[in-house]
Amino acid sequence: MFPFRNNAEGPPSPGYYPSSRIGSIGFNQGYTNRWGPQHQRLDQGALTIWLDRSSGSGFKSLNPYKSGYFGAAIKLQPGYTAGVITSFYLSNNEEYPGNHDEIDIEFLGTIQDKPYTLQTNVYIRGSGDGNIIGREMRFHLWFDPTQDFHNYAILWNPTEIIFFVDDVPIRRYPRISDVTFPTRDMWVYGSIWDASSWATENGKYRADYNYQPFVGRYNNFKIEGCNANGPASCRPASGSPHGSSGLSSQQYAAMAWVQQNHKVYDYCHDPTRDHTQTPEC
């Protein structure tokens, strides 16, 4: 069913597992419903949210953060899910509407027998509003994300953003300048919603509510962050065994394997993009 998976069984070991150093919390310890409460069910700290014709659903962290490691285990719906996005992300769009920052993990729904696309993205100071300047990097995973829960995480500290899948770094976005990096406090969100206009092959396939409900399952929530209202002495999270910025050589090797074998789109290599707007490329 997933022909792209047979180019190896999985990535080389990253040698370091940041998620194992952080305890899990129940949903209510870190989050609350944000919208679509009737499309959200909680069972012993695990969360199910769903989209149907009437509504999707979303949740939001209780606190804003200025940096941190934010993770959740997610299991996606199999079958026809075109047009549907299941997400886990950081944002301050309620604080700065029209001028917000965002760090995204988005699962772009698909059609039967085609893999989900995991899209990572970074928006800075309104680049997701109006004149959209996205920094998308997309992947097809080395496993079927509908079969089981897998851990997905965003690490955001003052020097870098790192996206992890089962503790394997798949993308590192370094802070090259203040203009290209989000520095304002953000909340953590998750949601399932209808993005038919663009989600699946640029809108070619749309959400089909004959297949409703579309379900996203989340558990194993992890937050280790510097609360925006906490002490200035809070030490930002690190994604490497050295406790500093960057990654170990083993982590870089694992990331290189993912990008060589499973990356399907990189905004920096898109000839249709105006790269004067993305100087980090």
C-alpha positions as CSV (number, residue, x, y, z in Angstrom):
1,M,0.0,0.0,0.0
2,F,2.9,2.3,0.6
3,P,5.4,1.7,-2.2
4,F,7.7,4.6,-1.0
5,R,8.5,2.7,2.2
6,N,10.8,0.0,0.7
7,N,14.0,2.1,0.4
8,A,15.1,0.9,3.9
9,E,13.3,0.0,7.1
10,G,13.9,3.3,8.8
11,P,16.4,6.0,9.6
12,P,19.7,5.4,11.3
13,S,19.6,5.8,15.1
14,P,19.9,9.5,16.2
15,G,21.6,8.3,19.3
16,Y,19.8,10.7,21.5
17,Y,16.1,10.7,22.4
18,P,14.9,14.1,23.8
19,S,11.3,12.8,24.4
20,S,12.6,10.2,26.9
21,R,13.9,13.0,29.1
22,I,10.5,14.6,29.5
23,G,7.5,13.2,31.4
24,S,4.1,12.9,29.8
25,I,1.2,14.9,31.0
26,G,-2.6,14.4,30.6
27,F,-4.4,16.7,28.2
28,N,-6.0,18.7,31.0
29,Q,-2.7,19.4,32.7
30,G,-1.4,21.4,29.7
31,Y,-4.3,22.1,27.4
32,T,-8.0,23.1,27.0
33,N,-10.5,23.0,24.2
34,R,-10.3,26.0,21.9
35,W,-13.2,25.4,19.5
36,G,-15.6,22.6,18.5
37,P,-16.0,21.2,22.1
38,Q,-18.7,18.9,20.9
39,H,-16.1,17.3,18.5
40,Q,-13.7,16.5,21.3
41,R,-13.6,13.5,23.6
42,L,-11.2,12.9,26.4
43,D,-10.4,9.4,27.7
44,Q,-7.8,9.0,30.5
45,G,-5.7,11.9,29.3
46,A,-5.8,10.9,25.7
47,L,-7.7,13.1,23.2
48,T,-9.8,12.4,20.2
49,I,-11.0,15.3,17.9
50,W,-13.0,15.0,14.7
51,L,-14.2,16.9,11.7
52,D,-17.6,16.4,10.1
53,R,-19.9,18.5,8.0
54,S,-20.8,20.7,11.0
55,S,-17.4,21.4,12.5
56,G,-13.9,20.5,13.3
57,S,-12.2,21.0,16.6
58,G,-9.1,22.5,18.1
59,F,-7.2,22.8,21.4
60,K,-4.8,25.3,23.0
61,S,-2.2,25.2,25.7
62,L,-3.1,26.8,29.1
63,N,0.0,28.9,29.0
64,P,2.1,30.9,26.4
65,Y,5.8,30.0,26.1
66,K,8.9,31.9,25.0
67,S,10.8,28.6,24.1
68,G,10.5,24.9,24.7
69,Y,10.0,21.3,23.6
70,F,6.4,20.5,22.7
71,G,5.4,17.0,21.7
72,A,2.4,14.7,21.2
73,A,1.9,11.2,20.0
74,I,-0.6,11.3,17.1
75,K,-2.5,8.7,15.1
76,L,-4.1,9.6,11.8
77,Q,-7.2,8.4,10.1
78,P,-6.7,5.9,7.2
79,G,-8.5,5.9,3.9
80,Y,-9.8,8.9,2.0
81,T,-8.9,12.1,4.0
82,A,-8.2,14.5,1.2
83,G,-8.7,18.2,2.1
84,V,-8.4,17.4,5.8
85,I,-5.6,18.8,8.0
86,T,-4.6,17.3,11.3
87,S,-2.1,19.6,13.1
88,F,0.1,20.3,16.1
89,Y,1.7,23.8,16.1
90,L,2.8,26.9,17.9
91,S,1.2,30.3,17.2
92,N,0.4,33.7,18.5
93,N,-2.3,34.5,16.0
94,E,-4.8,35.4,18.7
95,E,-2.4,37.9,20.2
96,Y,-1.2,39.4,16.9
97,P,-3.9,38.9,14.3
98,G,-2.7,39.9,10.9
99,N,0.9,40.0,12.2
100,H,1.5,36.6,13.8
101,D,4.3,34.0,14.1
102,E,3.7,30.2,13.7
103,I,5.6,26.9,13.7
104,D,3.7,24.1,12.2
105,I,3.5,20.3,12.0
106,E,0.6,19.6,9.6
107,F,-0.6,16.3,8.2
108,L,-2.1,16.9,4.8
109,G,-4.9,14.4,4.1
110,T,-4.7,12.1,1.1
111,I,-6.6,9.7,-1.2
112,Q,-6.7,6.0,-1.0
113,D,-3.3,4.3,-1.5
114,K,-1.3,7.6,-1.4
115,P,0.7,8.5,1.7
116,Y,0.0,11.4,4.0
117,T,2.3,14.4,3.6
118,L,3.8,15.8,6.8
119,Q,4.3,19.5,6.2
120,T,6.6,21.6,8.4
121,N,6.3,25.4,8.2
122,V,7.6,28.6,9.8
123,Y,5.8,31.9,9.6
124,I,7.4,35.1,10.9
125,R,5.6,38.4,11.8
126,G,2.6,38.1,9.6
127,S,4.2,36.2,6.7
128,G,1.2,33.8,7.1
129,D,-1.3,36.7,6.8
130,G,-2.2,38.3,3.5
131,N,1.0,38.2,1.5
132,I,1.9,34.7,2.5
133,I,5.6,33.8,2.8
134,G,5.7,30.2,4.0
135,R,8.8,28.2,4.6
136,E,7.4,24.7,3.9
137,M,9.4,21.5,3.9
138,R,7.3,18.4,3.3
139,F,7.9,14.7,3.8
140,H,6.5,11.3,3.2
141,L,7.1,9.3,6.3
142,W,9.0,6.0,6.5
143,F,6.0,4.4,8.2
144,D,2.3,4.4,7.9
145,P,1.1,7.1,10.4
146,T,-2.5,5.6,10.4
147,Q,-1.4,2.3,11.9
148,D,-0.1,3.5,15.2
149,F,0.7,6.4,17.4
150,H,4.1,8.1,16.7
151,N,5.7,11.0,18.5
152,Y,5.9,14.3,16.8
153,A,7.6,17.3,18.4
154,I,8.7,20.9,17.9
155,L,11.8,22.3,19.7
156,W,12.0,26.1,19.7
157,N,14.7,27.9,21.5
158,P,16.4,31.3,20.8
159,T,18.8,29.9,18.3
160,E,16.9,27.3,16.3
161,I,13.7,25.3,15.5
162,I,14.0,21.5,15.2
163,F,11.2,19.2,14.1
164,F,11.3,15.6,15.4
165,V,9.5,12.4,14.4
166,D,10.0,9.6,16.9
167,D,13.0,11.6,18.2
168,V,14.6,11.7,14.7
169,P,15.3,15.3,13.7
170,I,13.8,15.8,10.2
171,R,14.4,19.5,9.9
172,R,16.5,22.2,11.6
173,Y,15.7,25.8,11.0
174,P,18.5,28.0,12.5
175,R,18.1,31.6,13.6
176,I,20.2,33.4,10.9
177,S,18.7,36.8,11.7
178,D,15.9,38.3,13.8
179,V,13.9,39.0,10.6
180,T,13.7,35.3,9.7
181,F,13.0,33.9,13.2
182,P,10.0,33.9,15.5
183,T,10.9,35.4,18.9
184,R,7.6,36.4,20.5
185,D,5.7,34.3,23.0
186,M,3.5,31.5,21.5
187,W,0.8,29.1,22.6
188,V,0.7,25.4,21.5
189,Y,-2.3,24.3,19.5
190,G,-3.7,21.2,17.8
191,S,-6.7,20.9,15.4
192,I,-8.5,19.1,12.7
193,W,-10.1,21.2,10.0
194,D,-11.2,21.4,6.3
195,A,-8.5,22.9,4.1
196,S,-9.9,21.6,0.9
197,S,-8.7,24.7,-1.1
198,W,-5.0,23.7,-0.8
199,A,-4.3,20.7,1.4
200,T,-4.3,17.8,-1.1
201,E,-2.3,18.3,-4.3
202,N,-3.1,22.0,-4.2
203,G,-6.8,21.5,-3.9
204,K,-7.2,18.9,-6.6
205,Y,-8.9,16.6,-4.1
206,R,-11.4,18.0,-1.6
207,A,-12.9,16.8,1.6
208,D,-15.6,14.3,0.9
209,Y,-18.1,14.1,3.8
210,N,-19.3,10.7,2.7
211,Y,-16.3,9.5,4.7
212,Q,-17.0,11.5,7.8
213,P,-16.1,11.7,10.7
214,F,-12.4,12.4,10.1
215,V,-10.7,11.6,13.4
216,G,-7.4,12.7,14.9
217,R,-6.1,10.9,18.1
218,Y,-3.5,12.5,20.4
219,N,-1.8,11.3,23.6
220,N,1.5,11.3,25.3
221,F,1.6,15.1,25.6
222,K,4.9,16.6,26.5
223,I,5.7,20.2,27.4
224,E,9.1,21.3,28.7
225,G,9.1,25.1,28.1
226,C,9.9,28.5,29.5
227,N,6.5,29.9,30.4
228,A,6.2,33.4,29.1
229,N,5.2,34.5,32.6
230,G,7.9,32.5,34.4
231,P,11.3,33.5,35.6
232,A,13.8,35.0,33.2
233,S,16.4,32.5,34.5
234,C,14.5,29.6,32.8
235,R,16.9,27.7,30.6
236,P,15.7,27.0,27.0
237,A,15.3,23.4,26.0
238,S,18.0,21.8,23.8
239,G,17.5,19.1,21.2
240,S,21.0,17.7,21.4
241,P,23.0,15.6,24.0
242,H,25.4,18.5,24.4
243,G,22.7,20.7,25.9
244,S,23.6,23.5,23.4
245,S,22.2,24.5,20.1
246,G,22.7,22.3,17.0
247,L,22.7,18.5,16.9
248,S,25.1,15.7,17.4
249,S,26.9,14.2,14.4
250,Q,24.7,11.1,14.8
251,Q,21.5,13.3,14.8
252,Y,22.7,15.1,11.7
253,A,23.3,11.8,9.9
254,A,19.8,10.6,10.8
255,M,18.3,13.9,9.5
256,A,20.3,13.7,6.3
257,W,18.9,10.2,5.7
258,V,15.3,11.5,6.1
259,Q,15.9,14.5,3.9
260,Q,17.6,12.4,1.2
261,N,15.0,9.6,1.2
262,H,11.7,11.2,2.3
263,K,11.7,14.9,1.7
264,V,9.3,15.7,-1.2
265,Y,9.3,19.5,-1.2
266,D,11.6,22.2,0.0
267,Y,10.7,25.9,-0.4
268,C,14.3,26.9,-0.8
269,H,14.5,24.7,-3.9
270,D,11.2,25.8,-5.5
271,P,12.0,27.8,-8.7
272,T,8.6,29.4,-8.6
273,R,9.3,31.1,-5.3
274,D,10.7,34.7,-4.9
275,H,13.8,33.9,-2.8
276,T,14.5,37.6,-2.0
277,Q,11.7,37.1,0.6
278,T,13.5,34.1,2.2
279,P,17.1,35.2,2.6
280,E,17.9,32.2,4.7
281,C,17.8,30.1,1.5
